[in-house]
């Protein structure tokens, strides 16, 4: 979402981008959009234990 590109696994890039836009519009702050399938989640939030982070 940071680069506003459709995910590689989607068959409908336009629909995926619209979904990203919708998520951004619903969040009061872009940092509140947590993309659960993005491995960067493990870099952005404090680590609790292996493969577990604290989302603050």
VMD Tcl script that draws the C-alpha trace (Angstrom):
set ca {
  {0.00 0.00 0.00}
  {2.90 2.39 0.57}
  {3.60 2.47 -3.16}
  {-0.07 2.13 -4.24}
  {0.57 -0.91 -6.40}
  {-1.75 -3.86 -6.78}
  {-0.61 -7.02 -5.03}
  {0.98 -9.58 -7.32}
  {-1.57 -12.28 -6.46}
  {-4.60 -10.30 -7.64}
  {-6.35 -11.01 -10.91}
  {-8.03 -7.60 -10.93}
  {-5.48 -4.87 -10.30}
  {-8.01 -2.04 -10.58}
  {-10.24 -3.62 -7.94}
  {-7.27 -4.13 -5.63}
  {-6.24 -0.49 -5.97}
  {-9.81 0.64 -5.24}
  {-9.78 -1.51 -2.09}
  {-6.52 0.12 -1.02}
  {-8.01 3.57 -1.61}
  {-11.06 2.59 0.46}
  {-8.89 1.41 3.35}
  {-6.99 4.69 3.31}
  {-10.22 6.70 3.25}
  {-11.64 4.84 6.25}
  {-8.55 5.22 8.42}
  {-8.05 8.48 10.29}
  {-4.29 7.95 9.91}
  {-2.49 5.83 7.27}
  {-0.43 4.20 10.05}
  {-3.67 2.59 11.27}
  {-3.98 0.48 8.13}
  {-2.24 -2.78 8.98}
  {-1.86 -5.04 5.99}
  {-1.78 -8.47 7.59}
  {-0.24 -10.24 4.60}
  {2.69 -7.84 4.36}
  {5.91 -9.14 5.93}
  {6.89 -5.50 6.58}
  {4.51 -5.65 9.56}
  {7.33 -7.43 11.38}
  {9.63 -4.46 10.72}
  {7.17 -1.69 11.56}
  {5.97 -2.83 14.96}
  {7.78 -3.90 18.15}
  {8.54 -7.61 18.31}
  {6.91 -9.55 21.15}
  {8.27 -12.96 20.16}
  {8.96 -14.96 17.02}
  {6.42 -13.88 14.35}
  {4.40 -11.83 16.87}
  {4.37 -8.04 17.04}
  {2.62 -5.49 19.20}
  {0.47 -3.17 17.14}
  {0.19 0.13 18.98}
}
mol new
graphics top color blue
foreach p $ca { graphics top sphere $p radius 0.5 }
foreach p [lrange $ca 0 end-1] q [lrange $ca 1 end] { graphics top cylinder $p $q radius 0.2 }
display resetview
